[in-house]
Amino acid sequence: MANNEKLMSVAEAAERLNVHELTVIRAIKAGKLPAAKVGRFWRIEPADLEAYIEAGRITPARATNTDGGGA
């Protein structure tokens, strides 16, 4: 990890992926997303999260049209 990189929390990773925090924790526990447990909390290196996305293991959700109109 580079000195200028801050480890991400599960909440920050979930926000980046547009998923629930439990989805991130499941990916960590399944060995799909590298993370370290610091005390009671999981921490994720930003580069590992980006690699997880690039590997196609998850596709961040896209914004949806919720006004009921067409495209």
N, CA, C and O atoms as CSV, one atom per row, in Angstrom:
chain,resi,resn,atom,element,x,y,z
A,1,MET,N,N,0.844,-1.174,0.000
A,1,MET,CA,C,0.000,0.000,0.000
A,1,MET,C,C,0.883,1.228,0.000
A,1,MET,O,O,1.830,1.320,0.781
A,2,ALA,N,N,0.580,2.159,-0.862
A,2,ALA,CA,C,1.320,3.414,-0.906
A,2,ALA,C,C,0.996,4.251,0.327
A,2,ALA,O,O,-0.094,4.145,0.889
A,3,ASN,N,N,1.931,5.066,0.735
A,3,ASN,CA,C,1.747,5.868,1.939
A,3,ASN,C,C,0.586,6.833,1.842
A,3,ASN,O,O,0.014,7.202,2.867
A,4,ASN,N,N,0.219,7.254,0.637
A,4,ASN,CA,C,-0.857,8.235,0.499
A,4,ASN,C,C,-2.234,7.577,0.359
A,4,ASN,O,O,-3.243,8.278,0.272
A,5,GLU,N,N,-2.288,6.263,0.339
A,5,GLU,CA,C,-3.571,5.572,0.234
A,5,GLU,C,C,-4.148,5.313,1.610
A,5,GLU,O,O,-3.448,4.851,2.511
A,6,LYS,N,N,-5.419,5.612,1.768
A,6,LYS,CA,C,-6.117,5.373,3.028
A,6,LYS,C,C,-6.917,4.084,2.881
A,6,LYS,O,O,-7.575,3.868,1.864
A,7,LEU,N,N,-6.860,3.241,3.887
A,7,LEU,CA,C,-7.664,2.031,3.855
A,7,LEU,C,C,-9.134,2.405,3.913
A,7,LEU,O,O,-9.521,3.361,4.586
A,8,MET,N,N,-9.942,1.643,3.203
A,8,MET,CA,C,-11.378,1.917,3.146
A,8,MET,C,C,-12.117,1.051,4.148
A,8,MET,O,O,-11.723,-0.081,4.429
A,9,SER,N,N,-13.185,1.598,4.674
A,9,SER,CA,C,-14.071,0.825,5.539
A,9,SER,C,C,-15.036,0.028,4.663
A,9,SER,O,O,-15.119,0.252,3.456
A,10,VAL,N,N,-15.755,-0.894,5.275
A,10,VAL,CA,C,-16.776,-1.657,4.560
A,10,VAL,C,C,-17.846,-0.698,4.022
A,10,VAL,O,O,-18.325,-0.869,2.901
A,11,ALA,N,N,-18.218,0.301,4.814
A,11,ALA,CA,C,-19.236,1.264,4.382
A,11,ALA,C,C,-18.774,2.041,3.156
A,11,ALA,O,O,-19.559,2.273,2.237
A,12,GLU,N,N,-17.504,2.447,3.135
A,12,GLU,CA,C,-16.977,3.182,1.975
A,12,GLU,C,C,-16.935,2.295,0.735
A,12,GLU,O,O,-17.259,2.741,-0.365
A,13,ALA,N,N,-16.536,1.042,0.915
A,13,ALA,CA,C,-16.497,0.103,-0.214
A,13,ALA,C,C,-17.909,-0.155,-0.731
A,13,ALA,O,O,-18.130,-0.204,-1.941
A,14,ALA,N,N,-18.859,-0.319,0.179
A,14,ALA,CA,C,-20.248,-0.560,-0.221
A,14,ALA,C,C,-20.793,0.638,-1.000
A,14,ALA,O,O,-21.512,0.470,-1.986
A,15,GLU,N,N,-20.451,1.829,-0.558
A,15,GLU,CA,C,-20.906,3.029,-1.267
A,15,GLU,C,C,-20.302,3.086,-2.665
A,15,GLU,O,O,-20.987,3.429,-3.628
A,16,ARG,N,N,-19.025,2.752,-2.775
A,16,ARG,CA,C,-18.342,2.763,-4.085
A,16,ARG,C,C,-18.976,1.741,-5.026
A,16,ARG,O,O,-19.095,1.988,-6.226
A,17,LEU,N,N,-19.381,0.595,-4.483
A,17,LEU,CA,C,-19.957,-0.473,-5.293
A,17,LEU,C,C,-21.470,-0.358,-5.462
A,17,LEU,O,O,-22.067,-1.077,-6.263
A,18,ASN,N,N,-22.084,0.546,-4.706
A,18,ASN,CA,C,-23.541,0.691,-4.719
A,18,ASN,C,C,-24.247,-0.593,-4.300
A,18,ASN,O,O,-25.227,-1.021,-4.910
A,19,VAL,N,N,-23.709,-1.193,-3.234
A,19,VAL,CA,C,-24.298,-2.409,-2.673
A,19,VAL,C,C,-24.421,-2.227,-1.167
A,19,VAL,O,O,-23.910,-1.255,-0.611
A,20,HIS,N,N,-25.095,-3.158,-0.512
A,20,HIS,CA,C,-25.237,-3.139,0.939
A,20,HIS,C,C,-23.923,-3.573,1.582
A,20,HIS,O,O,-23.159,-4.332,0.986
A,21,GLU,N,N,-23.666,-3.100,2.780
A,21,GLU,CA,C,-22.440,-3.461,3.501
A,21,GLU,C,C,-22.304,-4.971,3.678
A,21,GLU,O,O,-21.193,-5.499,3.616
A,22,LEU,N,N,-23.409,-5.669,3.896
A,22,LEU,CA,C,-23.341,-7.127,4.063
A,22,LEU,C,C,-22.836,-7.820,2.803
A,22,LEU,O,O,-22.196,-8.868,2.889
A,23,THR,N,N,-23.113,-7.252,1.643
A,23,THR,CA,C,-22.614,-7.818,0.385
A,23,THR,C,C,-21.098,-7.747,0.357
A,23,THR,O,O,-20.440,-8.687,-0.087
A,24,VAL,N,N,-20.543,-6.646,0.824
A,24,VAL,CA,C,-19.086,-6.493,0.882
A,24,VAL,C,C,-18.496,-7.490,1.874
A,24,VAL,O,O,-17.492,-8.138,1.579
A,25,ILE,N,N,-19.106,-7.617,3.036
A,25,ILE,CA,C,-18.614,-8.554,4.049
A,25,ILE,C,C,-18.669,-9.986,3.529
A,25,ILE,O,O,-17.752,-10.768,3.777
A,26,ARG,N,N,-19.714,-10.333,2.824
A,26,ARG,CA,C,-19.811,-11.691,2.246
A,26,ARG,C,C,-18.681,-11.935,1.245
A,26,ARG,O,O,-18.094,-13.017,1.221
A,27,ALA,N,N,-18.378,-10.935,0.422
A,27,ALA,CA,C,-17.290,-11.073,-0.554
A,27,ALA,C,C,-15.947,-11.246,0.159
A,27,ALA,O,O,-15.099,-12.021,-0.285
A,28,ILE,N,N,-15.761,-10.529,1.253
A,28,ILE,CA,C,-14.527,-10.662,2.035
A,28,ILE,C,C,-14.428,-12.068,2.620
A,28,ILE,O,O,-13.399,-12.730,2.483
A,29,LYS,N,N,-15.491,-12.518,3.267
A,29,LYS,CA,C,-15.477,-13.831,3.920
A,29,LYS,C,C,-15.352,-14.977,2.923
A,29,LYS,O,O,-14.828,-16.041,3.253
A,30,ALA,N,N,-15.838,-14.754,1.700
A,30,ALA,CA,C,-15.730,-15.777,0.660
A,30,ALA,C,C,-14.353,-15.776,0.006
A,30,ALA,O,O,-14.060,-16.632,-0.829
A,31,GLY,N,N,-13.511,-14.821,0.380
A,31,GLY,CA,C,-12.171,-14.751,-0.199
A,31,GLY,C,C,-12.121,-14.076,-1.547
A,31,GLY,O,O,-11.090,-14.121,-2.219
A,32,LYS,N,N,-13.204,-13.453,-1.960
A,32,LYS,CA,C,-13.257,-12.798,-3.262
A,32,LYS,C,C,-12.694,-11.381,-3.233
A,32,LYS,O,O,-12.228,-10.872,-4.253
A,33,LEU,N,N,-12.737,-10.748,-2.066
A,33,LEU,CA,C,-12.249,-9.378,-1.902
A,33,LEU,C,C,-11.244,-9.366,-0.760
A,33,LEU,O,O,-11.616,-9.597,0.391
A,34,PRO,N,N,-9.978,-9.103,-1.059
A,34,PRO,CA,C,-8.968,-9.072,0.008
A,34,PRO,C,C,-9.249,-7.949,0.999
A,34,PRO,O,O,-9.614,-6.840,0.610
A,35,ALA,N,N,-9.076,-8.248,2.272
A,35,ALA,CA,C,-9.283,-7.257,3.327
A,35,ALA,C,C,-8.547,-7.717,4.576
A,35,ALA,O,O,-8.185,-8.885,4.717
A,36,ALA,N,N,-8.338,-6.770,5.472
A,36,ALA,CA,C,-7.689,-7.084,6.748
A,36,ALA,C,C,-8.609,-6.659,7.876
A,36,ALA,O,O,-9.285,-5.634,7.793
A,37,LYS,N,N,-8.625,-7.448,8.915
A,37,LYS,CA,C,-9.435,-7.093,10.068
A,37,LYS,C,C,-8.549,-6.322,11.041
A,37,LYS,O,O,-7.519,-6.819,11.498
A,38,VAL,N,N,-8.968,-5.109,11.345
A,38,VAL,CA,C,-8.250,-4.251,12.283
A,38,VAL,C,C,-9.170,-4.078,13.482
A,38,VAL,O,O,-10.165,-3.355,13.419
A,39,GLY,N,N,-8.829,-4.743,14.563
A,39,GLY,CA,C,-9.739,-4.763,15.705
A,39,GLY,C,C,-10.999,-5.511,15.312
A,39,GLY,O,O,-10.940,-6.672,14.907
A,40,ARG,N,N,-12.143,-4.843,15.433
A,40,ARG,CA,C,-13.417,-5.457,15.040
A,40,ARG,C,C,-13.818,-5.117,13.614
A,40,ARG,O,O,-14.832,-5.614,13.124
A,41,PHE,N,N,-13.047,-4.288,12.948
A,41,PHE,CA,C,-13.463,-3.736,11.665
A,41,PHE,C,C,-12.630,-4.247,10.502
A,41,PHE,O,O,-11.420,-4.442,10.624
A,42,TRP,N,N,-13.294,-4.463,9.368
A,42,TRP,CA,C,-12.613,-4.833,8.139
A,42,TRP,C,C,-12.108,-3.572,7.460
A,42,TRP,O,O,-12.787,-2.546,7.473
A,43,ARG,N,N,-10.908,-3.639,6.859
A,43,ARG,CA,C,-10.340,-2.535,6.092
A,43,ARG,C,C,-9.894,-3.083,4.745
A,43,ARG,O,O,-9.360,-4.188,4.647
A,44,ILE,N,N,-10.126,-2.283,3.712
A,44,ILE,CA,C,-9.874,-2.710,2.338
A,44,ILE,C,C,-8.961,-1.697,1.664
A,44,ILE,O,O,-9.181,-0.490,1.765
A,45,GLU,N,N,-7.945,-2.186,0.982
A,45,GLU,CA,C,-7.075,-1.292,0.218
A,45,GLU,C,C,-7.831,-0.859,-1.035
A,45,GLU,O,O,-8.441,-1.692,-1.706
A,46,PRO,N,N,-7.798,0.430,-1.358
A,46,PRO,CA,C,-8.497,0.916,-2.551
A,46,PRO,C,C,-8.088,0.165,-3.824
A,46,PRO,O,O,-8.929,-0.104,-4.682
A,47,ALA,N,N,-6.814,-0.168,-3.944
A,47,ALA,CA,C,-6.353,-0.895,-5.132
A,47,ALA,C,C,-6.998,-2.277,-5.216
A,47,ALA,O,O,-7.313,-2.747,-6.309
A,48,ASP,N,N,-7.197,-2.930,-4.067
A,48,ASP,CA,C,-7.851,-4.241,-4.059
A,48,ASP,C,C,-9.316,-4.122,-4.485
A,48,ASP,O,O,-9.836,-4.985,-5.193
A,49,LEU,N,N,-9.970,-3.051,-4.050
A,49,LEU,CA,C,-11.360,-2.848,-4.439
A,49,LEU,C,C,-11.463,-2.599,-5.941
A,49,LEU,O,O,-12.347,-3.137,-6.606
A,50,GLU,N,N,-10.564,-1.791,-6.465
A,50,GLU,CA,C,-10.566,-1.519,-7.909
A,50,GLU,C,C,-10.268,-2.783,-8.707
A,50,GLU,O,O,-10.862,-3.002,-9.763
A,51,ALA,N,N,-9.356,-3.614,-8.214
A,51,ALA,CA,C,-9.054,-4.888,-8.878
A,51,ALA,C,C,-10.271,-5.802,-8.860
A,51,ALA,O,O,-10.540,-6.508,-9.831
A,52,TYR,N,N,-10.999,-5.785,-7.760
A,52,TYR,CA,C,-12.230,-6.577,-7.628
A,52,TYR,C,C,-13.247,-6.145,-8.680
A,52,TYR,O,O,-13.893,-6.982,-9.310
A,53,ILE,N,N,-13.382,-4.840,-8.864
A,53,ILE,CA,C,-14.309,-4.314,-9.870
A,53,ILE,C,C,-13.821,-4.677,-11.267
A,53,ILE,O,O,-14.598,-5.149,-12.097
A,54,GLU,N,N,-12.538,-4.457,-11.527
A,54,GLU,CA,C,-11.972,-4.726,-12.848
A,54,GLU,C,C,-12.067,-6.200,-13.222
A,54,GLU,O,O,-12.217,-6.539,-14.395
A,55,ALA,N,N,-11.980,-7.067,-12.230
A,55,ALA,CA,C,-12.066,-8.504,-12.492
A,55,ALA,C,C,-13.479,-8.926,-12.864
A,55,ALA,O,O,-13.720,-10.076,-13.229
A,56,GLY,N,N,-14.414,-7.979,-12.766
A,56,GLY,CA,C,-15.785,-8.285,-13.150
A,56,GLY,C,C,-16.534,-9.071,-12.111
A,56,GLY,O,O,-17.578,-9.652,-12.408
A,57,ARG,N,N,-16.022,-9.103,-10.892
A,57,ARG,CA,C,-16.696,-9.852,-9.842
A,57,ARG,C,C,-17.966,-9.151,-9.398
A,57,ARG,O,O,-18.871,-9.773,-8.841
A,58,ILE,N,N,-18.022,-7.871,-9.646
A,58,ILE,CA,C,-19.220,-7.111,-9.332
A,58,ILE,C,C,-19.269,-5.929,-10.280
A,58,ILE,O,O,-18.236,-5.372,-10.651
A,59,THR,N,N,-20.459,-5.557,-10.662
A,59,THR,CA,C,-20.642,-4.385,-11.500
A,59,THR,C,C,-21.345,-3.336,-10.668
A,59,THR,O,O,-22.480,-3.548,-10.240
A,60,PRO,N,N,-20.687,-2.194,-10.427
A,60,PRO,CA,C,-21.362,-1.152,-9.662
A,60,PRO,C,C,-22.694,-0.804,-10.306
A,60,PRO,O,O,-22.792,-0.697,-11.528
A,61,ALA,N,N,-23.711,-0.629,-9.485
A,61,ALA,CA,C,-25.048,-0.332,-9.982
A,61,ALA,C,C,-25.056,0.986,-10.731
A,61,ALA,O,O,-24.351,1.928,-10.370
A,62,ARG,N,N,-25.856,1.036,-11.767
A,62,ARG,CA,C,-26.015,2.266,-12.533
A,62,ARG,C,C,-27.212,3.024,-12.001
A,62,ARG,O,O,-28.113,2.441,-11.397
A,63,ALA,N,N,-27.217,4.320,-12.230
A,63,ALA,CA,C,-28.371,5.129,-11.862
A,63,ALA,C,C,-29.555,4.682,-12.696
A,63,ALA,O,O,-29.410,4.417,-13.889
A,64,THR,N,N,-30.710,4.596,-12.088
A,64,THR,CA,C,-31.920,4.188,-12.813
A,64,THR,C,C,-32.882,5.335,-12.902
A,64,THR,O,O,-32.864,6.250,-12.079
A,65,ASN,N,N,-33.718,5.281,-13.901
A,65,ASN,CA,C,-34.734,6.300,-14.101
A,65,ASN,C,C,-35.941,5.914,-13.239
A,65,ASN,O,O,-36.615,4.923,-13.518
A,66,THR,N,N,-36.209,6.697,-12.195
A,66,THR,CA,C,-37.264,6.347,-11.272
A,66,THR,C,C,-38.497,7.224,-11.405
A,66,THR,O,O,-39.428,7.111,-10.608
A,67,ASP,N,N,-38.512,8.111,-12.419
A,67,ASP,CA,C,-39.658,9.012,-12.553
A,67,ASP,C,C,-40.796,8.393,-13.345
A,67,ASP,O,O,-41.819,9.041,-13.565
A,68,GLY,N,N,-40.635,7.153,-13.775
A,68,GLY,CA,C,-41.701,6.468,-14.486
A,68,GLY,C,C,-41.711,6.758,-15.981
A,68,GLY,O,O,-42.474,6.144,-16.727
A,69,GLY,N,N,-40.878,7.679,-16.419
A,69,GLY,CA,C,-40.815,8.010,-17.837
A,69,GLY,C,C,-39.965,7.013,-18.597
A,69,GLY,O,O,-39.372,6.110,-18.006
A,70,GLY,N,N,-39.910,7.177,-19.886
A,70,GLY,CA,C,-39.085,6.301,-20.710
A,70,GLY,C,C,-37.635,6.682,-20.618
A,70,GLY,O,O,-37.217,7.376,-19.692
A,71,ALA,N,N,-36.878,6.230,-21.572
A,71,ALA,CA,C,-35.435,6.486,-21.611
A,71,ALA,C,C,-35.217,7.936,-21.654
A,71,ALA,O,O,-34.072,8.388,-21.692
